[in-house]
Amino acid sequence: MPKLWTDTVEGHRHAVRAAVLDAVAVLIAEAGFSGVSMTRVADHAGVTRATLYKYFPDVETLLAAWHERQVGEHLAGLDKIRSEAAGTGRPLQAVLEAYALIVYDRPSHDASAPALHRATHIDHAHQHLEAFIADLIRADAQESAADLAMDPADLARYCIEALSSARSLSSRDAVPCLVAVTVRGIYT
């Protein structure tokens, strides 16, 4: 029997999956999406190709799993930022700025990247993000006793669309300005 990486089979499976997805992240950072192959991932993760194929049948499935993990980490990070900014009067601004930076920093050097953003896990994540931002908008308006320009759910969609332009900004330093303009558009 092969040696387990952890004390339990379930823990081992989790550790192997994490190592594989970590290897995908390294390969994407080094060579873009086209630099990811089953052989290279197995080598970087320290597993055999046979083991890798037990977890992921092909590169597309592997990339989708990596992307789903990335999206989950981004959403968890935004929630953490909201919690850390609570009581400062700026959780909406902090979350929107963090989101815009995620958009700005997203790699766009490979043609396969947009296909990941059409995957089914994105629909759920997008709905979660919309609801999350709508709740922040409601709380911000209530705290500041300001009138909203429209329904918070519509405003959340506006914020997400407006901040999607962060990927085309001339510099990272322009992100806070884009966020400030976007937030000003929320209120009447």
Buried (B, 14 or more C-beta within 10 A) or exposed (E): EEEEBEEEEEEBBEBBBEBBBBBBBBBBEEBBBEBBBBEBBBBBBEBEEEBBEEBBEEBBEBBBBBBBBBBEEBBEBBEEBBEEBEEEEBBBBBBBBBBBBBBBEEEEEBEEBEBBEEBEBBEEBBEBBBEBBBBBBBBBBEEEEEEBEEEBBBBBBBBBEBBEEBEEBEEEEBBBEBBEEBBEEBBE
